[in-house]
Amino acid sequence: MVNIAVLGYGTVGSGVVEVINTNHDTVNSNAGVEINIKYVLDLRDFPGDPVEKILVHDYESILNDDSVDIVVEVMGGLEPAFTFVSKALSKGKSVCSSNKELVANKGPELLKIARDNNANFLFEASCGGGIPIIRPLNSSLTADDIMEISGILNGTTNYILTKMSDEGWDFEKALKKAQECGYAERNPEADIEGYDACRKIAILSSIAYGKTLNYEDIYTEGIKEITTDDIDYAKKLGYAIKLVASSERSGKDIYAKVCPMMVGRDNPLFFVNDVFNGIFVKGNMLGDAMFYGSGAGKLPTASAVVGDVVEAAKNIGKTIPVRWGEGKLELSERGSEEGRFFVRAKGAGEAKKAEINKLFGQVEFVNAGKDLETAFVTERMTEKDFEASYERLEDKITRIVIKS
């Protein structure tokens, strides 16, 4: 028997208990041993809930119980999660976490503590909810040099942009509906500003490239400024607007960013809608691969956590190698990457077009029936050259990257 303790009995924590109880025979069969939930830690009481019999409020009772082999951390946030996890690993207890903030900030440190104590720190559910992506990057794709990871990694923003596109809602209406449906928090800043997706692409890039990418080094832009007019132009061009988190390797250069992008039908991310997530991986031998599924939600996320519990149970006393080194992954200078850009500016007529051609060279003008403004798509150019020209453009409204 393998005993586990679940830290946090919120949405994901209660989901972990439900998955293990509902799929008890399958989980045990796959693990090769019985998985027993010995403790659930939470500050609250749950009268009448079956978990009441195993509920504790003091973490030390879990830490000092040598019969607990695996700790499931689903509390979220940096503290006390980091303290609890590091102490568990130091005692040789493996930890399975869905906490992207913890993994992005402390991943290398926690992986080292795990190695030093013949334990495992597993975090499949930290990126993409129920989508299996960490384990494929860490084990299935080890014959490849990863050239690109691009993903829709946040279900809240994808839901908002889908409603704006399909229903014609403005941003505020779509956000309010997302909150009513439970897809967005009361304070949605981490989602709509792109911070959530930024942490996730940092984790995925660290595993793909074998060194630590600090999420604070990644250029990040959210979706608050996207309007229905932008979406109308995107449709005219045959694109959809998505919040894309991406990292790409070109020779020795590595670029990473999170921002709204116009995505064409030739890219599988075009078809990822609503609260679903999609992660596109390009390997130098594999070519293109796509991972798609529920990026959030109680049971999909809990399913990924329990998958890690099974892996940890099969590897008691030995550490699973993880492709995440302690060295720092240095990004290439922002601005040197090439791309195409969509731009809107106030003003119309030949004089405006002449100004645009002078600044940007040959462009493709776009007419989506908007009066008193001009929109266009640039040719390929470096971001540095684009930003210099965009800065000089009179009465600019917005610009959006076009995903190549």
Buried (B, 14 or more C-beta within 10 A) or exposed (E): EBBBBBBBBEBBBBBBBBBBEEBEEEBBEBBEBEBBBBBBBBEEEEEEEEBEEBBBEEBEEBBEBEEBBBBBBBBBEEEEBBEBBBBBBBBBBBBBBBBBBBBBBBBBBBBEBBBEBEBBBBBBBBBBBBBBBBBBBBEEBEEBEBBBBBBBBBBBBBBBBBBBBEEEBEBEBBBEBBBEEEBBEEEBEBBBBBBBBBBBBBBBBBBBBBBBBBBEBBBBBBBBEBBBBBBBBBEBBEBBBBBBBBBBBEEEEBBBBBBBBBBBEEBBBBEBBEBBBBBBBBBEEBEEBBBBBBBBBBBBBBBBBBBBBBBBBBBBEEBBEBBBBEEEBEBBEBBEBBBBBBBBBEBEEEEBBEBBEEBBEEBEEBEBEBEEBBBBBBEEBEBBBBBEBBEEBEEBBBBBBBBB
